Amino acid sequence: MTLEVRQLLPGDDTAVAGAIVQGAYFRLPGYPRDVEYDLLIADVAGRAHESCVVVAVVDGQLVGCLTYVADMSGPYGEFDDDDAASFRYFGVDPSAQGIGVGEAMVQWCVDTAAAAGRQRIRIHTLESMPAAQRLYLRMGFLRDPDNDEEWDGITGLAFVYHC
């Protein structure tokens, strides 16, 4: 198996990348469907014009996608922290789960943030994402309940990683 984590390239299929992210959310127990948000999480092509989209490719097949937020000043920054990076809209295709794809993608974010001099990575995850929470804790992220958010009845659990 060959795993590559890299920025989205012009020839990459953004519809496939978007379907991976959307599928990951749709499989969550109790995910509250919202047409506008459902379209947003799939809009990789739109995000690629104003942010850094990262993909995972296994043996030539696109299997993971996330949006890396280099700082909080752009349209995808969710935290009031000038020294932090983040990532959002994260999904791994079920066919590639359990083989280290998600961890490699998060490690790409950690390495990129540290190389850019960021002090922290701040993220939100949902209560219905226990596998993601276990991954973040295993990689050294800490729960940050002071930065939890509530969006229309959905709780975003905050985590922080100190670079």
C-alpha positions in Angstrom: 0.0 0.0 0.0 1.2 3.5 -0.9 -0.3 6.4 1.0 0.3 10.0 0.0 -1.0 13.0 1.8 -0.7 16.2 -0.2 -2.5 19.4 -1.2 -5.2 19.1 -3.8 -3.8 19.2 -7.4 -5.6 20.7 -10.4 -6.3 17.3 -11.9 -7.8 15.8 -8.7 -11.5 15.1 -8.8 -13.1 17.6 -6.4 -16.5 15.9 -6.7 -15.1 12.6 -5.4 -13.3 14.5 -2.6 -16.5 16.3 -1.7 -18.5 13.0 -1.7 -15.9 11.5 0.7 -16.4 14.4 3.2 -20.2 14.4 2.7 -20.4 10.6 3.1 -18.4 10.8 6.4 -20.9 13.2 7.8 -23.9 11.4 6.5 -22.8 8.2 8.2 -22.7 9.8 11.6 -25.5 8.5 13.9 -28.2 11.2 14.2 -26.5 13.6 11.7 -29.1 16.4 11.2 -29.4 16.8 7.5 -29.4 20.5 6.4 -29.4 21.0 2.7 -27.3 24.2 2.8 -24.6 22.7 5.1 -24.7 19.4 3.2 -23.8 21.2 0.0 -21.1 23.3 1.8 -19.3 20.2 3.1 -19.2 18.7 -0.4 -18.0 21.9 -2.1 -14.3 21.1 -2.2 -13.9 23.0 -5.5 -15.2 26.2 -3.9 -13.0 25.8 -0.8 -9.9 25.1 -3.0 -10.1 28.7 -4.3 -9.8 30.3 -0.9 -8.1 27.7 1.4 -5.8 24.7 1.4 -7.5 21.5 0.6 -5.6 18.3 1.6 -6.2 14.9 0.2 -5.1 11.4 1.0 -4.4 9.0 -1.9 -3.9 5.3 -1.5 -2.5 3.4 -4.4 -3.7 6.1 -6.8 -7.2 6.4 -5.4 -8.4 9.5 -3.5 -9.6 8.3 -0.1 -9.5 11.3 2.2 -10.1 15.0 2.3 -9.9 17.9 4.7 -9.6 21.7 4.6 -6.5 23.0 6.3 -7.0 26.4 7.9 -3.6 28.1 8.1 -4.8 30.9 10.3 -8.0 32.2 11.8 -8.3 35.3 9.6 -9.8 33.5 6.6 -13.3 32.4 5.9 -12.9 29.1 7.7 -11.3 30.3 10.9 -13.5 29.4 13.9 -11.4 30.4 16.8 -10.3 33.8 18.2 -6.6 32.8 18.3 -4.0 34.6 16.1 -1.4 31.9 16.8 -3.5 28.9 15.8 -4.2 26.8 12.7 -7.1 24.4 12.2 -8.7 21.9 9.9 -12.3 21.2 9.0 -14.5 19.2 6.7 -12.6 16.0 7.3 -13.6 12.7 5.9 -12.0 9.3 5.0 -13.7 6.8 2.7 -14.9 3.7 4.6 -12.7 1.5 2.3 -9.6 3.2 3.8 -10.6 3.5 7.4 -8.4 1.8 10.0 -5.2 1.8 8.0 -3.8 5.1 9.2 -5.2 7.5 6.6 -6.8 9.9 9.1 -3.8 9.9 11.3 -1.5 10.7 8.4 -3.8 13.6 7.4 -3.8 15.0 10.9 0.0 14.6 11.1 0.3 16.6 7.8 -1.7 19.4 9.5 0.5 19.2 12.7 3.7 19.3 10.6 2.5 22.1 8.4 1.3 24.3 11.4 4.6 23.7 13.2 6.7 24.6 10.1 4.7 27.8 9.7 5.4 28.8 13.4 1.8 28.2 14.6 1.7 27.7 18.4 -1.5 25.6 18.3 -4.0 23.7 16.3 -7.6 24.2 17.3 -10.4 22.1 16.1 -14.0 21.1 16.7 -15.4 17.7 16.4 -18.9 16.4 17.0 -20.1 14.3 19.9 -21.2 11.7 17.3 -17.5 11.3 16.2 -15.9 9.1 18.9 -13.4 7.6 16.5 -12.1 11.1 15.6 -12.0 12.0 19.3 -9.9 8.9 20.1 -7.5 9.7 17.2 -7.0 13.3 18.3 -6.4 12.3 21.9 -4.0 9.6 20.8 -2.1 12.1 18.8 -1.7 14.6 21.7 -4.7 16.9 21.3 -6.3 17.9 24.6 -9.9 18.6 25.2 -10.6 22.3 25.4 -14.2 22.6 26.8 -13.9 26.4 27.2 -14.1 26.6 23.4 -16.9 24.1 22.8 -19.6 25.5 20.5 -23.3 25.0 20.0 -24.8 25.2 16.5 -28.5 24.8 16.2 -28.5 22.0 18.8 -25.3 20.4 17.7 -22.4 20.5 20.1 -18.9 21.1 18.7 -16.3 19.6 21.1 -13.1 21.7 21.1 -9.6 20.2 21.1 -6.2 21.9 21.0 -2.8 20.7 20.0 0.3 22.6 21.2 2.9 22.6 18.5 
